[in-house]
């Protein structure tokens, strides 16, 4: 069986080691997603968290598990492509852009003046 072809910004059901099947956003870049045996994903939660770490997602991305869904950047992790179960949908570009900005802040990669990175 061939491995699924995930693309950046897609929402997939992922079989996580720690908590089983759960939706997540593929965040790694496409050129690496097709070459490596794993992808970087950000789990989706129904729990509202701090605006700095929890990005609200629209139901158009195929998210039906929760009344409200949030991508939690603190959960960024690699998963084997073989653990991707089913594609649910795709984030809108503004959602993907916000996710990238919030992840940069969380990881201290943001070079915006006034934002402490240490």
N, C-alpha and C positions, 0 to 999 in steps of 0.2 A: 504494500500500500504506500502510495506517495504521500509525502508530508504536505499539509495545507500551505497555500501561498498567502500569508497575511501581509497586509499593507498598512503603513502608518496611518493612524486615525480611525482604523476599523475597530469595531467592538466585537469581541469574541467571547464565547463561553470557554473558560479555561479550567482544566482540572488541576487545581492547586494542591500541592502536597499538604499544606497546613489546614486548609478548610474546604477542600473539595471543589465541585463545580461552582463557578462564580463568573459574572461578566467582568471583562477588563478591556482597557484600551491599548492597542498596539502602539508603542511610541518610538521604537527604534526605526531607523531609516530603511527605505525599501531596498536599496542596494545591498545592505547587510542582511535584511530579512530573507532574501532569496538565496544567500550564500551560506549562512550559518545554520546550525541545527537548533538555534534558540532565538527568541525575540525578547525585547524588553517591553514589559506591560505595566500598566497602572491599574490596579483593581478599582472597581466601582462599588460604592457603598450607598446605603439609603440613609446614612447618618450625616446630618449637617455638621460640618466642622468649621474650623477657622477659615475665613476667606483666603488666607495666604496658602492654605494647603488643600482645600476642597473646592474643586471647580464644578459648578452645576452643569448638568448635561440635559439636553432636550430628549424627550421620548422618541423623537424621529430617528435617533441612533439605534432603535430597536430595543430599548431598555423598558422592560415591563415588570421587573421583579419588585420595584419599590415605587411608592407614590412620587417621590423625588429621588433623583440619582445624582451622585457626586463622584468625580474621579479624585482619589486621594493620592496626591503626589508623594506622600511619605511611604507609600507601598510599592514604589518602583522596584521591579525585580525582573531578572531573566527567567524565562520558562522555556522548556524544550518545545519545539514546534509540534512534536507529537502529542503534547498536552492540550493543544487547541482543539476544541470539540466541534463548535459550530459558529459560523459568522452570523452576528446579529444585525449589524448595521454600520453606519459611518457617521463620525462626528461632523458637524458643520465647521467650516473654516474658522469662524470666530472662537469656537470652543477649543479647537486644536491650538490656535494661537495663544489663547489664555493659558491653556495647559502648559505650553512651552515656557511662557513668561513665569508662571508660578513655580515650575520645576527649576528654572534658572535661579529664582530667588531662594528657594529651599536649599539648593545645592551651593549657594554662594557664588554663582557664576554671573550674577547681575552686576554690571559695572555702573549702574545708575548712581549719580552723586547722592550722598545722604543715606544710601542703603549699606548698612554694615555687613561685611562678608566674613566676619570672624567673631 
